[in-house]
Amino acid sequence: MTFRDTRKANFYARILDTDGFGENATYRPAGGGTTAAGGPARSIVVKIDSRQAPAGGEQFRSDEETITVTAGRDENHAKGGIANPQVGDTLARAGEDELPAFGFTGEIVGSTGHSWRLLYKRRRRTRVGDTRRN
C-alpha cells in the first residue's frame, strides 16, 4: 500500500467516520444527474464545519448560513463522494428535512487527491413572531 493509499484509507475511516466527525447528507448534483455515478440524488458521508459570525456582537446579522463541507472525491466509495462539484449542487443535512438545502457556492476551499473542502450556503430562516393567542 502506498502512502497515498494509506492517506485515503485514513480519510474515509477517520474523518468521515459517523461515530466521529462524519455525518450523513443527501447530495444532489446540479442538473439532476450529471455525475459519473448517475442518479439525481444520493446519500453521502461528509464532515461539516459551520462558519462563525465575525466578532462584533449584536450589530452583525447575516441572512445566510455558511458551512464548509469536507467530502471524498470517489463517488463509488461506500461513503460516497463528489467527483466534480458544480455551482447549483445542493446538500441537505440528515434530520433537516424541513429546512432548505445548502447550495454549492463554487468556492473550493481546499483539495487533495482524495478529498474536497467546499463552501456551501443557504438562506437563514429565523422565526419572527408567534401567531398563537393567549
CYANA upper distance limits for C-alpha pairs under 8 A (distance plus 0.5 A):
  1 MET  CA      5 ASP  CA      6.51
  1 MET  CA      6 THR  CA      7.15
  2 THR  CA      6 THR  CA      6.78
  3 PHE  CA      7 ARG  CA      6.74
  4 ARG  CA      8 LYS  CA      6.77
  5 ASP  CA      9 ALA  CA      6.63
  6 THR  CA     10 ASN  CA      6.61
  7 ARG  CA     11 PHE  CA      6.58
  8 LYS  CA     12 TYR  CA      6.93
  8 LYS  CA    114 HIS  CA      6.49
  9 ALA  CA     13 ALA  CA      6.51
 10 ASN  CA     14 ARG  CA      6.09
 10 ASN  CA     15 ILE  CA      7.90
 11 PHE  CA     15 ILE  CA      5.61
 11 PHE  CA     16 LEU  CA      7.07
 12 TYR  CA     16 LEU  CA      5.57
 12 TYR  CA     17 ASP  CA      7.30
 12 TYR  CA     72 GLY  CA      8.05
 12 TYR  CA     79 LYS  CA      8.09
 13 ALA  CA     17 ASP  CA      6.12
 14 ARG  CA     20 GLY  CA      7.82
 14 ARG  CA     21 PHE  CA      8.30
 15 ILE  CA     20 GLY  CA      7.77
 15 ILE  CA     21 PHE  CA      6.28
 15 ILE  CA     22 GLY  CA      6.77
 15 ILE  CA     47 LYS  CA      7.52
 16 LEU  CA     20 GLY  CA      7.96
 16 LEU  CA     21 PHE  CA      6.57
 16 LEU  CA     22 GLY  CA      4.63
 16 LEU  CA     23 GLU  CA      7.81
 16 LEU  CA     45 VAL  CA      6.70
 16 LEU  CA     46 VAL  CA      6.42
 16 LEU  CA     47 LYS  CA      6.67
 16 LEU  CA     71 ALA  CA      8.47
 16 LEU  CA     79 LYS  CA      8.38
 17 ASP  CA     21 PHE  CA      6.57
 17 ASP  CA     22 GLY  CA      5.38
 17 ASP  CA     23 GLU  CA      8.24
 18 THR  CA     22 GLY  CA      4.79
 18 THR  CA     23 GLU  CA      5.80
 18 THR  CA     24 ASN  CA      7.98
 18 THR  CA     45 VAL  CA      8.05
 21 PHE  CA     47 LYS  CA      6.21
 21 PHE  CA     48 ILE  CA      8.40
 22 GLY  CA     45 VAL  CA      6.48
 22 GLY  CA     46 VAL  CA      5.75
 22 GLY  CA     47 LYS  CA      5.13
 22 GLY  CA     48 ILE  CA      8.05
 23 GLU  CA     45 VAL  CA      5.92
 23 GLU  CA     46 VAL  CA      6.03
 23 GLU  CA     47 LYS  CA      6.63
 23 GLU  CA     48 ILE  CA      8.10
 23 GLU  CA     93 ARG  CA      8.37
 23 GLU  CA     94 ALA  CA      8.11
 24 ASN  CA     43 SER  CA      7.30
 24 ASN  CA     44 ILE  CA      6.39
 24 ASN  CA     45 VAL  CA      5.11
 24 ASN  CA     46 VAL  CA      6.95
 24 ASN  CA     93 ARG  CA      7.16
 24 ASN  CA     94 ALA  CA      6.18
 25 ALA  CA     43 SER  CA      6.21
 25 ALA  CA     44 ILE  CA      6.05
 25 ALA  CA     45 VAL  CA      6.61
 25 ALA  CA     46 VAL  CA      7.46
 25 ALA  CA     91 LEU  CA      6.99
 25 ALA  CA     92 ALA  CA      5.99
 25 ALA  CA     93 ARG  CA      5.00
 25 ALA  CA     94 ALA  CA      5.63
 26 THR  CA     41 ALA  CA      7.11
 26 THR  CA     42 ARG  CA      6.07
 26 THR  CA     43 SER  CA      5.03
 26 THR  CA     44 ILE  CA      6.66
 26 THR  CA     91 LEU  CA      6.08
 26 THR  CA     92 ALA  CA      5.60
 26 THR  CA     93 ARG  CA      7.05
 26 THR  CA     94 ALA  CA      7.69
 27 TYR  CA     41 ALA  CA      6.09
 27 TYR  CA     42 ARG  CA      5.98
 27 TYR  CA     43 SER  CA      6.64
 27 TYR  CA     44 ILE  CA      7.10
 27 TYR  CA     89 ASP  CA      7.90
 27 TYR  CA     90 THR  CA      6.40
 27 TYR  CA     91 LEU  CA      5.15
 27 TYR  CA     92 ALA  CA      7.17
 28 ARG  CA     32 GLY  CA      7.08
 28 ARG  CA     33 GLY  CA      8.22
 28 ARG  CA     40 PRO  CA      6.43
 28 ARG  CA     41 ALA  CA      4.83
 28 ARG  CA     42 ARG  CA      7.14
 28 ARG  CA     89 ASP  CA      6.24
 28 ARG  CA     90 THR  CA      5.68
 28 ARG  CA     91 LEU  CA      6.86
 29 PRO  CA     33 GLY  CA      6.57
 29 PRO  CA     34 THR  CA      7.03
 29 PRO  CA     35 THR  CA      7.40
 29 PRO  CA     40 PRO  CA      7.15
 29 PRO  CA     41 ALA  CA      7.39
 29 PRO  CA     85 PRO  CA      8.24
 29 PRO  CA     86 GLN  CA      7.86
 29 PRO  CA     88 GLY  CA      7.65
 29 PRO  CA     89 ASP  CA      4.88
 29 PRO  CA     90 THR  CA      6.93
 30 ALA  CA     34 THR  CA      7.63
 30 ALA  CA     86 GLN  CA      7.07
 30 ALA  CA     87 VAL  CA      7.51
 30 ALA  CA     88 GLY  CA      5.29
 30 ALA  CA     89 ASP  CA      4.95
 30 ALA  CA     90 THR  CA      7.82
 31 GLY  CA     88 GLY  CA      8.46
 32 GLY  CA     39 GLY  CA      7.75
 32 GLY  CA     40 PRO  CA      4.86
 32 GLY  CA     41 ALA  CA      7.70
 33 GLY  CA     38 GLY  CA      5.91
 33 GLY  CA     39 GLY  CA      5.35
 33 GLY  CA     40 PRO  CA      4.69
 33 GLY  CA     41 ALA  CA      7.80
 34 THR  CA     38 GLY  CA      6.89
 34 THR  CA     39 GLY  CA      8.27
 34 THR  CA     40 PRO  CA      8.26
 35 THR  CA     39 GLY  CA      8.01
 35 THR  CA     83 ALA  CA      7.78
 35 THR  CA     84 ASN  CA      7.81
 36 ALA  CA     75 GLU  CA      7.98
 36 ALA  CA     83 ALA  CA      7.98
 37 ALA  CA     75 GLU  CA      6.62
 37 ALA  CA     76 ASN  CA      7.30
 43 SER  CA     80 GLY  CA      7.53
 44 ILE  CA     79 LYS  CA      5.95
 44 ILE  CA     80 GLY  CA      5.10
 44 ILE  CA     81 GLY  CA      6.70
 45 VAL  CA     71 ALA  CA      7.69
 45 VAL  CA     79 LYS  CA      5.80
 45 VAL  CA     80 GLY  CA      6.94
 45 VAL  CA     81 GLY  CA      8.10
 46 VAL  CA     69 VAL  CA      6.98
 46 VAL  CA     70 THR  CA      6.16
 46 VAL  CA     71 ALA  CA      5.45
 46 VAL  CA     72 GLY  CA      8.10
 47 LYS  CA     69 VAL  CA      6.27
 47 LYS  CA     70 THR  CA      5.49
 47 LYS  CA     71 ALA  CA      7.20
 48 ILE  CA     67 ILE  CA      6.94
 48 ILE  CA     68 THR  CA      6.28
 48 ILE  CA     69 VAL  CA      5.24
 48 ILE  CA     70 THR  CA      6.89
 49 ASP  CA     67 ILE  CA      6.05
 49 ASP  CA     68 THR  CA      5.62
 49 ASP  CA     69 VAL  CA      7.03
 50 SER  CA     66 THR  CA      6.80
 50 SER  CA     67 ILE  CA      4.98
 50 SER  CA     68 THR  CA      6.92
 51 ARG  CA     65 GLU  CA      8.35
 51 ARG  CA     66 THR  CA      6.28
 51 ARG  CA     67 ILE  CA      6.21
 51 ARG  CA     68 THR  CA      7.84
 53 ALA  CA     60 PHE  CA      8.09
 53 ALA  CA     62 SER  CA      8.29
 54 PRO  CA     60 PHE  CA      8.24
 56 GLY  CA     60 PHE  CA      6.62
 62 SER  CA    124 ARG  CA      8.27
 63 ASP  CA    123 ARG  CA      6.32
 63 ASP  CA    124 ARG  CA      5.71
 63 ASP  CA    125 ARG  CA      8.38
 64 GLU  CA    121 LYS  CA      6.96
 64 GLU  CA    122 ARG  CA      6.05
 64 GLU  CA    123 ARG  CA      4.92
 64 GLU  CA    124 ARG  CA      5.39
 65 GLU  CA    121 LYS  CA      6.07
 65 GLU  CA    122 ARG  CA      5.91
 65 GLU  CA    123 ARG  CA      6.61
 65 GLU  CA    124 ARG  CA      6.00
 66 THR  CA    119 LEU  CA      7.67
 66 THR  CA    120 TYR  CA      6.35
 66 THR  CA    121 LYS  CA      4.99
 66 THR  CA    122 ARG  CA      7.28
 67 ILE  CA    119 LEU  CA      6.50
 67 ILE  CA    120 TYR  CA      5.88
 67 ILE  CA    121 LYS  CA      6.86
 68 THR  CA    109 VAL  CA      8.43
 68 THR  CA    117 ARG  CA      6.86
 68 THR  CA    118 LEU  CA      6.03
 68 THR  CA    119 LEU  CA      5.19
 68 THR  CA    120 TYR  CA      6.74
 69 VAL  CA    116 TRP  CA      8.24
 69 VAL  CA    117 ARG  CA      5.95
 69 VAL  CA    118 LEU  CA      5.60
 69 VAL  CA    119 LEU  CA      6.81
 69 VAL  CA    120 TYR  CA      7.62
 70 THR  CA    115 SER  CA      7.40
 70 THR  CA    116 TRP  CA      6.06
 70 THR  CA    117 ARG  CA      4.96
 70 THR  CA    118 LEU  CA      6.97
 71 ALA  CA     81 GLY  CA      6.39
 71 ALA  CA     82 ILE  CA      7.20
 71 ALA  CA    115 SER  CA      6.08
 71 ALA  CA    116 TRP  CA      5.90
 71 ALA  CA    117 ARG  CA      7.15
 71 ALA  CA    118 LEU  CA      8.47
 72 GLY  CA     80 GLY  CA      7.47
 72 GLY  CA     81 GLY  CA      5.02
 72 GLY  CA     82 ILE  CA      6.76
 72 GLY  CA     83 ALA  CA      8.44
 72 GLY  CA    114 HIS  CA      6.32
 72 GLY  CA    115 SER  CA      4.75
 72 GLY  CA    116 TRP  CA      6.79
 73 ARG  CA     81 GLY  CA      5.33
 73 ARG  CA     82 ILE  CA      5.36
 73 ARG  CA     83 ALA  CA      5.18
 73 ARG  CA     84 ASN  CA      8.32
 73 ARG  CA    113 GLY  CA      8.40
 73 ARG  CA    114 HIS  CA      5.86
 73 ARG  CA    115 SER  CA      5.62
 73 ARG  CA    116 TRP  CA      7.23
 74 ASP  CA     80 GLY  CA      6.92
 74 ASP  CA     81 GLY  CA      5.42
 74 ASP  CA     82 ILE  CA      7.07
 74 ASP  CA     83 ALA  CA      6.60
 74 ASP  CA    114 HIS  CA      7.58
 75 GLU  CA     80 GLY  CA      5.26
 75 GLU  CA     81 GLY  CA      4.68
 75 GLU  CA     82 ILE  CA      6.26
 75 GLU  CA     83 ALA  CA      6.59
 76 ASN  CA     80 GLY  CA      6.46
 76 ASN  CA     81 GLY  CA      7.76
 77 HIS  CA     81 GLY  CA      7.47
 85 PRO  CA     89 ASP  CA      7.42
 85 PRO  CA    104 PHE  CA      8.27
 85 PRO  CA    106 GLY  CA      8.21
 86 GLN  CA    104 PHE  CA      7.54
 86 GLN  CA    106 GLY  CA      6.95
 87 VAL  CA    103 GLY  CA      8.01
 87 VAL  CA    104 PHE  CA      5.84
 87 VAL  CA    105 THR  CA      6.29
 87 VAL  CA    106 GLY  CA      5.53
 88 GLY  CA    103 GLY  CA      6.48
 88 GLY  CA    104 PHE  CA      6.38
 88 GLY  CA    105 THR  CA      8.10
 89 ASP  CA    103 GLY  CA      6.33
 89 ASP  CA    104 PHE  CA      5.92
 90 THR  CA    101 ALA  CA      6.47
 90 THR  CA    102 PHE  CA      5.93
 90 THR  CA    103 GLY  CA      4.97
 90 THR  CA    104 PHE  CA      6.59
 91 LEU  CA    101 ALA  CA      5.98
 91 LEU  CA    102 PHE  CA      5.66
 91 LEU  CA    103 GLY  CA      6.99
 91 LEU  CA    104 PHE  CA      8.37
 91 LEU  CA    120 TYR  CA      8.49
 92 ALA  CA     96 GLU  CA      7.45
 92 ALA  CA     97 ASP  CA      8.01
 92 ALA  CA    100 PRO  CA      7.90
 92 ALA  CA    101 ALA  CA      5.02
 92 ALA  CA    102 PHE  CA      6.69
 93 ARG  CA     97 ASP  CA      8.27
 93 ARG  CA    101 ALA  CA      7.98
100 PRO  CA    122 ARG  CA      7.57
100 PRO  CA    123 ARG  CA      8.41
101 ALA  CA    122 ARG  CA      7.22
102 PHE  CA    120 TYR  CA      6.09
102 PHE  CA    121 LYS  CA      5.54
102 PHE  CA    122 ARG  CA      5.25
103 GLY  CA    120 TYR  CA      5.67
103 GLY  CA    121 LYS  CA      5.85
103 GLY  CA    122 ARG  CA      6.71
104 PHE  CA    118 LEU  CA      7.77
104 PHE  CA    119 LEU  CA      6.60
104 PHE  CA    120 TYR  CA      4.90
104 PHE  CA    121 LYS  CA      7.12
105 THR  CA    119 LEU  CA      6.44
105 THR  CA    120 TYR  CA      6.05
105 THR  CA    121 LYS  CA      7.24
106 GLY  CA    118 LEU  CA      8.27
106 GLY  CA    119 LEU  CA      7.70
107 GLU  CA    118 LEU  CA      6.66
107 GLU  CA    119 LEU  CA      6.05
108 ILE  CA    116 TRP  CA      7.72
108 ILE  CA    117 ARG  CA      6.51
108 ILE  CA    118 LEU  CA      5.23
108 ILE  CA    119 LEU  CA      6.92
109 VAL  CA    116 TRP  CA      8.25
109 VAL  CA    117 ARG  CA      5.68
109 VAL  CA    118 LEU  CA      6.04
109 VAL  CA    119 LEU  CA      7.19
110 GLY  CA    116 TRP  CA      6.46
110 GLY  CA    117 ARG  CA      5.40
110 GLY  CA    118 LEU  CA      7.70
111 SER  CA    115 SER  CA      6.14
111 SER  CA    116 TRP  CA      4.90
111 SER  CA    117 ARG  CA      6.46
112 THR  CA    116 TRP  CA      7.03
